[in-house]
Every structure is written in structure tokens, then in C-alpha cells.
């Protein structure tokens, strides 16, 4: 059975994605379901601006969004990136 990430782990994963997106030329198109979930969370927190395709409801009742387009990082998102980078452990020290 796959262990679900802790709340802190999920937040860190969202901030890591936000950091990656902040370094890319926008817009960025994403079709990876795990990243789309992170983008939705970041958009809900007003840390980025994104547009998504309408949700598709599968036969089993699951809802899926096929594509998200990140169009901008908000001022709050940039501040969150700076704060995350200031407290994150460098990759070479992990």
C-alpha cells in the first residue's frame, strides 16, 4: 500500500513546483495529473494564476483535469518562493 505524503510533504512539493515554475518562461502547459493537483492548490492559495481545461467525469465517477496552463506567478507567490528558498535545505546537503 502506497503511503500518502504528509501534509508538510505535500506543501513542500507544491512550493518546489512553484519555485520551478517561477524560473520558467510563462505560460507553462502541464498535463501531469500530480502537478495539476499542485497547480490547483497553488492557484487556490493565490500564489499563481492558471487556467484549466474543464473537468472530465469518468465512468467510475472520478474527475480529471487534462491540462493546466500557468500564466503567471503572483506577488504573494514570488514572496513565498523567496521564503521557501531561504529555509529549504540545499540539494547537496540532503
Backbone as ProteinMPNN parsed JSONL, in Angstrom:
{"seq_chain_A": "XXXXXXXXXXXXXXXXXXXXXXXXXXXXXXXXXXXXXXXXXXXXXXXXXXXXXXXXXXXXXXXXXXXXXXXXXXXXXXXXXXXXXXXXXXXXXX", "coords_chain_A": {"N_chain_A": [[0.846, -1.175, 0.0], [0.599, 2.148, -0.888], [2.064, 4.813, 0.779], [0.583, 7.8, 1.824], [1.72, 11.138, 1.243], [2.862, 13.266, 3.876], [1.209, 16.139, 5.312], [3.015, 18.27, 5.435], [4.9, 17.366, 3.62], [3.407, 17.404, 1.24], [2.904, 20.134, 1.019], [5.518, 21.093, 0.755], [6.151, 19.922, -1.694], [4.434, 21.341, -3.358], [5.483, 23.933, -3.07], [8.005, 23.481, -4.151], [7.335, 22.971, -6.836], [6.219, 25.462, -7.449], [8.514, 27.029, -7.23], [10.056, 25.986, -9.349], [8.375, 26.677, -11.499], [8.494, 29.447, -11.278], [10.911, 30.018, -12.342], [10.72, 29.499, -14.991], [9.903, 30.359, -18.397], [6.859, 31.858, -18.937], [3.737, 31.369, -20.662], [3.285, 28.141, -19.047], [2.554, 24.895, -19.924], [0.906, 22.173, -18.505], [0.457, 18.71, -18.216], [0.582, 16.65, -16.455], [-0.951, 14.719, -14.07], [-0.388, 14.76, -11.198], [1.071, 17.138, -10.921], [-0.826, 18.943, -11.849], [-2.69, 18.849, -9.789], [-1.173, 20.059, -7.79], [-0.842, 22.584, -8.937], [-3.49, 23.472, -8.915], [-3.864, 23.669, -6.142], [-1.974, 25.66, -5.53], [-3.026, 27.746, -7.015], [-5.449, 28.079, -5.687], [-4.482, 29.072, -3.318], [-3.789, 31.547, -4.114], [-1.235, 31.943, -5.169], [-0.354, 31.606, -7.682], [-1.361, 32.175, -11.108], [-3.569, 30.462, -13.171], [-5.022, 28.621, -15.844], [-7.425, 26.105, -16.48], [-8.404, 23.123, -18.211], [-11.837, 22.111, -18.608], [-13.183, 19.951, -16.078], [-13.269, 16.442, -16.531], [-15.607, 13.932, -16.17], [-15.212, 10.692, -15.309], [-16.339, 7.31, -16.022], [-16.247, 5.891, -13.642], [-16.775, 7.8, -11.824], [-14.717, 9.4, -11.052], [-13.099, 12.548, -11.216], [-11.282, 14.35, -13.615], [-8.766, 16.558, -14.66], [-7.409, 17.465, -17.599], [-5.452, 19.283, -18.478], [-3.447, 22.035, -17.485], [-2.677, 25.471, -17.596], [-0.223, 27.508, -16.66], [-0.176, 30.857, -16.144], [0.888, 32.985, -14.786], [2.843, 34.147, -11.963], [1.948, 35.207, -8.835], [2.475, 38.189, -6.804], [2.446, 37.398, -4.155], [3.062, 34.737, -4.518], [5.69, 34.905, -5.499], [6.923, 35.976, -3.244], [6.502, 33.856, -1.489], [8.085, 31.922, -2.728], [10.634, 33.03, -2.343], [10.77, 32.949, 0.46], [10.544, 30.187, 0.868], [12.864, 29.26, -0.438], [14.768, 30.416, 1.181], [14.561, 28.947, 3.49], [14.784, 26.328, 2.729], [16.564, 23.251, 2.525], [19.658, 23.002, 0.93], [20.1, 21.091, -2.081], [22.48, 19.661, -2.259], [23.064, 19.15, 0.356], [21.32, 17.304, 1.315]], "CA_chain_A": [[0.0, 0.0, 0.0], [1.391, 3.37, -1.004], [1.868, 5.73, 1.888], [0.303, 9.151, 1.344], [2.666, 12.095, 1.805], [2.357, 14.069, 4.99], [0.758, 17.482, 4.932], [4.224, 19.06, 5.217], [5.49, 16.886, 2.372], [2.602, 17.906, 0.117], [3.148, 21.584, 0.914], [6.869, 21.266, 0.214], [6.091, 19.572, -3.111], [3.795, 22.476, -4.038], [6.448, 25.034, -3.117], [9.052, 23.11, -5.111], [6.787, 23.212, -8.172], [6.121, 26.913, -7.594], [9.873, 27.51, -7.463], [10.412, 25.601, -10.722], [7.58, 27.494, -12.42], [8.936, 30.843, -11.211], [12.151, 30.129, -13.131], [10.426, 29.166, -16.391], [9.201, 31.351, -19.197], [5.423, 31.579, -18.927], [2.944, 30.352, -19.981], [3.758, 26.759, -18.976], [1.456, 23.94, -20.065], [1.153, 20.974, -17.71], [-0.505, 17.623, -18.424], [0.876, 15.618, -15.458], [-2.007, 14.822, -13.054], [0.12, 15.163, -9.877], [1.421, 18.557, -10.984], [-2.068, 19.705, -11.987], [-3.246, 18.972, -8.429], [-0.362, 21.071, -7.095], [-1.17, 23.876, -9.543], [-4.801, 23.853, -8.382], [-3.662, 24.097, -4.749], [-1.261, 26.944, -5.557], [-3.977, 28.75, -7.5], [-6.396, 28.315, -4.591], [-3.783, 29.89, -2.322], [-3.488, 32.823, -4.787], [0.204, 32.068, -5.379], [-0.136, 31.665, -9.126], [-2.542, 32.286, -11.972], [-3.596, 29.336, -14.096], [-6.282, 28.241, -16.474], [-7.503, 24.658, -16.622], [-9.47, 22.558, -19.023], [-12.956, 21.666, -17.765], [-13.034, 18.605, -15.518], [-13.943, 15.343, -17.211], [-16.081, 12.938, -15.209], [-15.057, 9.352, -15.859], [-17.436, 6.391, -15.695], [-16.165, 5.476, -12.239], [-17.092, 8.965, -11.004], [-13.514, 10.207, -10.837], [-12.997, 13.776, -12.02], [-9.914, 14.539, -14.073], [-8.457, 17.743, -15.459], [-6.372, 17.008, -18.522], [-4.399, 20.252, -18.777], [-3.43, 23.324, -16.795], [-1.741, 26.42, -18.187], [0.189, 28.515, -15.686], [0.01, 32.106, -16.883], [1.595, 33.985, -14.002], [3.128, 33.954, -10.546], [1.517, 36.426, -8.151], [3.454, 38.782, -5.893], [2.462, 36.521, -2.989], [3.776, 33.535, -4.939], [7.13, 35.219, -5.548], [7.359, 36.101, -1.85], [6.527, 32.5, -0.938], [9.275, 31.277, -3.3], [11.813, 33.564, -1.658], [10.751, 32.417, 1.82], [10.827, 28.752, 0.772], [14.275, 29.094, -0.783], [15.586, 30.851, 2.323], [14.504, 27.936, 4.548], [14.97, 24.991, 2.165], [17.901, 22.669, 2.623], [20.215, 22.84, -0.411], [20.089, 19.704, -2.579], [23.763, 18.998, -1.988], [23.164, 18.842, 1.79], [20.289, 16.298, 1.673]], "C_chain_A": [[0.889, 1.235, 0.0], [1.04, 4.323, 0.136], [1.62, 7.128, 1.337], [1.278, 10.13, 1.998], [2.035, 12.885, 2.947], [1.935, 15.432, 4.484], [1.96, 18.374, 4.619], [4.882, 18.661, 3.906], [4.738, 17.388, 1.152], [2.832, 19.394, -0.081], [4.518, 21.84, 0.306], [6.887, 20.961, -1.281], [5.448, 20.7, -3.916], [4.767, 23.644, -4.16], [7.593, 24.739, -4.081], [8.575, 23.355, -6.539], [6.669, 24.713, -8.432], [7.49, 27.515, -7.906], [10.32, 27.199, -8.89], [9.674, 26.49, -11.727], [8.048, 28.947, -12.437], [10.198, 31.084, -12.036], [11.937, 29.851, -14.617], [9.767, 30.339, -17.09], [7.734, 30.935, -19.258], [4.794, 32.0, -20.235], [3.61, 28.974, -20.04], [2.533, 25.862, -19.02], [1.831, 22.669, -19.31], [0.047, 19.958, -17.964], [-0.296, 16.479, -17.44], [-0.131, 15.75, -14.31], [-1.51, 15.287, -11.678], [0.463, 16.646, -9.85], [0.181, 19.432, -11.134], [-2.725, 19.88, -10.625], [-2.487, 20.036, -7.639], [-0.683, 22.465, -7.624], [-2.523, 24.364, -9.023], [-4.685, 24.347, -6.936], [-2.989, 25.459, -4.695], [-2.17, 28.065, -6.052], [-4.994, 29.089, -6.415], [-5.796, 29.193, -3.508], [-3.38, 31.252, -2.881], [-1.992, 33.045, -4.95], [0.573, 32.053, -6.857], [-1.464, 31.817, -9.843], [-2.463, 31.153, -12.984], [-4.995, 29.147, -14.647], [-6.26, 26.727, -16.631], [-8.596, 24.282, -17.606], [-10.614, 22.179, -18.087], [-12.703, 20.237, -17.265], [-13.852, 17.615, -16.333], [-14.358, 14.351, -16.131], [-16.027, 11.577, -15.878], [-16.221, 8.464, -15.415], [-17.433, 5.969, -14.237], [-16.431, 6.641, -11.277], [-15.911, 9.868, -10.718], [-13.54, 11.425, -11.76], [-11.541, 13.98, -12.382], [-9.826, 15.814, -14.891], [-7.253, 17.375, -16.307], [-5.199, 17.976, -18.676], [-4.578, 21.51, -17.949], [-2.369, 24.195, -17.465], [-1.449, 27.492, -17.141], [0.539, 29.778, -16.46], [0.762, 33.176, -16.106], [1.834, 33.536, -12.576], [2.764, 35.268, -9.868], [2.651, 36.969, -7.274], [3.574, 37.918, -4.636], [3.221, 35.23, -3.299], [5.27, 33.754, -4.997], [7.694, 35.35, -4.137], [7.455, 34.719, -1.198], [7.736, 31.728, -1.453], [10.532, 31.732, -2.565], [11.896, 33.01, -0.241], [11.09, 30.924, 1.825], [12.304, 28.52, 0.495], [15.19, 29.482, 0.371], [15.616, 29.786, 3.418], [14.775, 26.516, 4.043], [16.415, 24.541, 2.338], [18.444, 22.517, 1.206], [20.291, 21.366, -0.801], [21.38, 18.973, -2.243], [23.929, 18.638, -0.523], [22.173, 17.77, 2.217], [20.898, 14.934, 1.804]], "O_chain_A": [[1.82, 1.343, 0.799], [-0.13, 4.593, 0.408], [2.366, 7.594, 0.475], [1.624, 9.975, 3.169], [0.829, 13.132, 2.965], [2.265, 15.826, 3.365], [1.934, 19.141, 3.656], [5.367, 19.516, 3.164], [5.347, 17.757, 0.148], [2.943, 19.866, -1.213], [4.666, 22.704, -0.558], [7.554, 21.653, -2.05], [5.874, 20.982, -5.036], [4.867, 24.27, -5.215], [8.094, 25.643, -4.751], [9.321, 23.886, -7.361], [6.989, 25.178, -9.526], [7.607, 28.405, -8.749], [10.898, 28.054, -9.562], [10.268, 26.99, -12.681], [8.007, 29.605, -13.477], [10.512, 32.222, -12.384], [12.872, 29.957, -15.411], [9.154, 31.198, -16.456], [7.416, 29.793, -19.592], [5.292, 32.929, -20.87], [4.387, 28.679, -20.948], [1.589, 26.043, -18.251], [2.939, 22.153, -19.458], [-1.139, 20.289, -17.934], [-0.935, 15.435, -17.573], [-0.164, 16.784, -13.642], [-2.154, 16.13, -11.053], [0.178, 17.334, -8.87], [0.139, 20.543, -10.604], [-3.263, 20.948, -10.334], [-3.09, 20.821, -6.907], [-0.783, 23.418, -6.851], [-2.679, 25.547, -8.723], [-5.33, 25.324, -6.555], [-3.383, 26.318, -3.906], [-2.095, 29.195, -5.568], [-5.359, 30.252, -6.243], [-6.502, 29.963, -2.857], [-2.705, 32.027, -2.202], [-1.517, 34.178, -4.883], [1.679, 32.44, -7.234], [-2.535, 31.619, -9.269], [-1.413, 30.915, -13.581], [-5.997, 29.467, -14.008], [-5.21, 26.135, -16.882], [-9.568, 25.01, -17.805], [-10.388, 21.951, -16.898], [-12.084, 19.426, -17.954], [-14.967, 17.905, -16.765], [-13.552, 13.976, -15.28], [-16.701, 11.332, -16.879], [-16.993, 8.838, -14.531], [-18.489, 5.717, -13.657], [-16.325, 6.483, -10.061], [-16.077, 10.973, -10.202], [-13.946, 11.342, -12.919], [-10.659, 13.8, -11.542], [-10.698, 16.108, -15.708], [-6.2, 17.016, -15.781], [-4.08, 17.553, -18.968], [-5.692, 21.989, -17.738], [-1.303, 23.714, -17.85], [-2.324, 28.281, -16.784], [1.425, 29.777, -17.315], [1.222, 34.16, -16.685], [1.135, 32.671, -12.047], [3.227, 36.33, -10.286], [3.651, 36.291, -7.038], [4.672, 37.726, -4.113], [3.932, 34.698, -2.447], [6.041, 32.885, -4.589], [8.804, 34.896, -3.862], [8.388, 34.451, -0.441], [8.348, 30.965, -0.706], [11.385, 30.918, -2.21], [12.978, 32.639, 0.215], [11.835, 30.456, 2.685], [12.927, 27.67, 1.131], [16.279, 28.925, 0.512], [16.573, 29.717, 4.189], [14.975, 25.603, 4.844], [17.349, 25.342, 2.301], [17.758, 21.955, 0.352], [20.517, 20.502, 0.046], [21.356, 17.773, -1.968], [24.845, 17.89, -0.179], [22.182, 17.362, 3.378], [20.193, 13.969, 2.098]]}, "name": "protein", "num_of_chains": 1, "seq": "XXXXXXXXXXXXXXXXXXXXXXXXXXXXXXXXXXXXXXXXXXXXXXXXXXXXXXXXXXXXXXXXXXXXXXXXXXXXXXXXXXXXXXXXXXXXXX"}
